[in-house]
Amino acid sequence: MSKERARRRAEREAEQARQAALHAEREARLARRRECVGRITALLPGRPVRIAVQGGIMARRRRAQNGLVAVLFFIVQAIAWLLWSSWTTRLGVFVLSVLFVPLFVTLVFDRRS
């Protein structure tokens, strides 16, 4: 009986040693990763870089026009979805809308460059 207990205890201790080795390896890997990330983040600037948004009259007008075009595009798509139940018709309206948006923008807003 004591030989059996000694064998089981040895198996438990061996399993605990294996688990401890795995845990130590995992911790070492995480420590190396943290160190690497720390070195990389030390090179980055301390505060986030702000991307400036153009605030002039032309920029505001362009944003308003782009918003209008987007709203009109979605209205056309919603009307197509409500009027027709055929998927091919809906897809056709979508493709034609995508193709005609640049033409519409160029003709209506005079964006020839």
Secondary structure, DSSP 8 states (H G I E B T S, - for coil): -HHHHHHHHHHHHHHHHHHHHHHHHHHHHHHHHHHHHHHHHHHS-SS--------SHHHHHHHHHHHHHHHHHHHHHHHHHHH---HHHHHHHHHHHHHHHHHHHHHHHT---
